[in-house]
């Protein structure tokens, strides 16, 4: 490692030597690459897409042919378009069937790649390499190379370690991508460690304008968002005895309500619902097809919703997780209620 001030150091004291070895091996793999495909998970957020684009820009600067993609939706979320000034993102159908080097960013499982999940096995079967960069708990390590640390607040921190190992310059477009992932996945730095702020300072020194970027990512919505939010919140319900007596609040976004707004606007509903003081756990069901739901779970600090989501076929972090399910909204909520009763309580 270069040991630069403000370099992310997730995992210190808990497998730090192993992580350093993974970073060194991944950097060696990337340093000789001439053709690299980078994938973010479906419905990419700023951490997933920012990680892929930051690393992709650095590799292109080293002479590699680079493409970035994701399995769904077909277009880049509007709030994230500022992160791709180089036009590295290509449609999913332009991703090679078996790339020589595939880098997967921020995907806790193969299922999170959606329609592009098969590219991982195809690449390995063809003798190629798959680099899996992630910070999710219980990542199954589906690649040939891995840089995984569940203690990292965001995947972009692991990408920064790789960039430093490669000796890649930290220019403004790269810094902007990294800051976007950092500010969003840390919950506007609410879950930040001291080292997180050192990294943020380094990115600001590279030219990132935090107010402008954060506003475009998290604080700007079309007018249609307001009536949608009003209707959804008006039907929200509080269950004080759920989640092992710690309280659960839930809201449902049905297809008819979601039609006027983009998917990224729907993702912000959970951040409003979770502010309920009487509930440890917040749950939002988003209908993505008839009786098919994308479920988001958030906890304040006591319930491991990652384990609850795992019981429902999904996964995530201890305080933020999700899954996809079929059935009526009440059936899905029943599954959530049961899973929360079995979820471990955190200290």
N, C-alpha and C positions, 0 to 999 in steps of 0.2 A: 504493500500500500504506500501511497505517496505521503500520507499523514498530513495533508493540508489542513489549516485551520478551518473549522466549519465543515469538515468531512463527516458524513453520517457514520455513526458507529453503533448501529443496532446490534444486539446480541452480545455486548461486552459482558464478560463474566458468565455467560451461559452459552457455551459452544462457540466462543469468539474465534478460536483457532480453526475450527471446522469451517465456519463461515468465511474466514479469510482465505482458506484453501479453495473453497468453492468459487469465490470471487476471482482468485488468481487463475483457476482453470477456465472459468468462463471468459475472462479477458483474453487468454491465450487462444481460445476457440474463435472469438470475435476478431482478433487482430489479423488473422489470416483469411478472413471471409471476403469473398468477392461478390456474393449474391445472398442477400438476407431478407427474409420475410418475417415481419413482426405482427403478432396478433394480439388484440385486446379482447376482453370478454364481451359477450352480447350486451346490448344497451350500455355501451361504454361510458364510464364516468371519467372525471378529470385525472384520477390516479392511473387508471388503465391506459387511456389514450395518451396522457402526458408522458407516461413511462415509455410507451412504444415510440412516440414521436421524438422524444429527447434522445433516446438511444439510436433511433433511425437516422436522425440528422447528423449525429456524431459519426456514425459508420459511413454515411454518404460522404462526409468530409474527408474520410480516409480512402475514398475511391471505390467503395462498394456500391453495387446496384441495390437499392432499397425500396421496399413496398410495405405499407402498413394497412391493415384491414381488420374487420370484425364481422361476425356472422349475422348480426341484426342490430338495428334496422338498416334499411338500404341507404340512408343518408346520414351524414355526420350531424349530431345534435348541434343546433345553432350556437349554443353558448360555448361550444368547444372548437368552433371553426377557426378561431383566432390562434389556436395552437399549431396549425398546419400551414404556415406561410409558404412552404416549399412544395406543396401539393404531393406529399408522400402517400396520402391515403388513396387506395384503389378499392373498387367494388369487390365484394366477396367472390364473385364469379371470375375475377382476374387473378386470384391467388393460385399459384401452381399446384398441381395435384400432389406433388411430392417435392417440396423445396429442398435444396441442398442443406440449408440451415434455416431452421424455424425457431423464432424466439417468441415465447408465450408470456405475456405480461399481465399479472394481477388476476389470474384465473385460478380459483381454489380447487377446481376440478375440470376434467375434460368436458363435462356437460355444459360448463359456462362458456364454451366456445361455440355452442349451437351448431349450425350447419357446417362449420369449419373444423369440428372436432376430429373428423376422419383424417385430416391432413397430418395430425401428429403420428398416428400409426403408419400411414403411408410413407412419411418421411423416414421413419426408423426402419421400416421394411426395405426401403430403397437404399439403405446404407447412409442416410443423412443424419444430421444431428438436430436435437431439439433442446433448446435452453429454456428452462422453466424458472421465471423470476417472479417471486410471490411473497406475500406476508400473511396469508390466511392460515388459520389453525387447521391442522390435519390435512394439509395439501398432500395428495397421494404420490407426489414425486414421479410424474408420468413422463419425464423427459430423459434424455441421455446425460444431460448436465443440469445442475440446479444451483440457484442462488435463492435460498428460502430462509426467511427468518420471521417467525410469528410475533416477535417482540418489536419489529419495526412498525412505526405508526402508519407508514405508507410505502407502497412499492417503489415510488420515486426515490426514496432514500437508498434503496438497494441499487437502483440504476445509477445514482450519483457515485456510489462506491465503485461501480464498474467503470464509469467514465474517468474517474480519478486513476484507477488502475491502468486504463488505456492511455492516460496522459492526454485525454481529449480536452480541447479548450471549452470553457464554460461561457458561450456567447449568450446574447440576450434571448433569442428564440428558444434555446435549450433551457435556460434559466426560467423562462416563462412557463414552459411545460412542467418543469419540476416544481415550481411554486404552486401551480394550479393543483397538482396532485397533493401537495403537502397541506395547503390551506383547507382543502375540502375533506380529505381523509382524516385530518386531525380535528375536525369539527371547529374550524376557525381557531386552531391552536388550543382548544380546551383540553385535548388529550395529549398535548405536547410535553416532551421531556426537555431538559436543558439543552441537550444536543440538537433537538429539533429547532430551537430558536437560533442556535449558531448557524445551522444550515440556512434558515430563512434569511439571516443577515447576509450570508454569502451571496444568496440569490438576489437580494436587493442591491448589493454592491455591483452585481452584474448588470443592473439597469431595470429590473422588474419594478413596475409601478403598482404597488399592492392594492390601492383603492380602486383604480381603474379595472384591474384584472378581476379582483374579487367581486366587484359590482356586476361585471358581465357574466361571471360564473354563477353567482349565488343570489344576487339582489335585483335582478331585472326579469320581469315577467310581462307577457302580453295582457291586455285588458281582459281577455277571455278567461284568464286564470282566476280572476276575482269571483265571478259568478259560479264557476266550477267549485272553487274552494268554499264558498258560502253554502252551496248545496250539500257538499260532502260533510262539512263540519256540523251542519245543522242536524245530521243524522248520526253523529258520533255517539258512542255509548261508553259509560264508565261502569266497570265491574269491580267494586272495591275488594271483594273476597277472592278474586282470581289471582293467579300467579303466586300461589302459596300464601295468600292473604296480604300480599304487597300491592295488589291492584293492577288492573289492566284497562287501558282505554283503546278502543278500536274504531276504525272508520272504513267505509267501503266506497270505492270509486267504480261505478258501473260504466259500461261501454257508452251509454247515452250521455253520461256526464263528461266522459273523457274525450269525446270526438272533437270538440272545438280547440283542444290544446295539444301541444306536443308531449311526447312521452317524458321528456326531461322536466316538464312542468309538473307532471304527476309525481315524479320522484321527490319533489319538494314537500308534498303533503305530510309525509312522516315527520318532517322537522317541525311542523306546526303542531301536530297531534302529540308529539312527545313532550311538549312543554306542560302538559297536564300535571299539576302538582300532586294530585291524589293517586297517581298511577306510577308504579315502578316500570311497567312494560307498556310500550305503545305498539299497536299492530295496525297496518294498513293493507287492505286487500284491493288490488287493482285488477279489474276484469280485462283480460287481454284477448279473449274470445268468449263465445257463449259458454258460461259455466266453467271457464278456465281462468285461474287467478295467479297473479304474481304477488307474493306476500312479503312484506317488509316487517321486520321485528327490530325494535330498539329497546334497550334497558337503560335505566338510570345508572345503577352501580351494583345492584345486588343479585340479579338473576342472569345466569349464563344462557342468553338467547341463542348463542351459536349451537349449543347442545340441543336446545329445543328445536331449532331449525333442522338439525341433523336427524332428529327423530321423525321429522315430517318429510325427509327426503332431500333436504337442502344443506346449508351450512353457512359459515361466515365467522365472524369474530364473537368474542364473549358478549359484547354490548351492542353489536350490530350484525344482523344476519337476515337470511331470507330463504324462500323456497317457492316452487311452483306446484300448484295442485288443481285437481279437477273436482267438480261437484258444486253444490249450492254454497252460497256464502256462509250459511249457518253450519253446514257440514265442515267447511274449512276452519271456521272459528272453533268448532268442537275439537278438531284435531290440535289446534293451537292451545286451547285450554288444557287438554290432556298432557301435551308435551311440556307446558310450563310447570305443571305439577311435578314432573319428573326431572326438571332441569336443576342442576346444581346451584346452590347459593354461593355467591362469592363473598370473600372476606371484606 
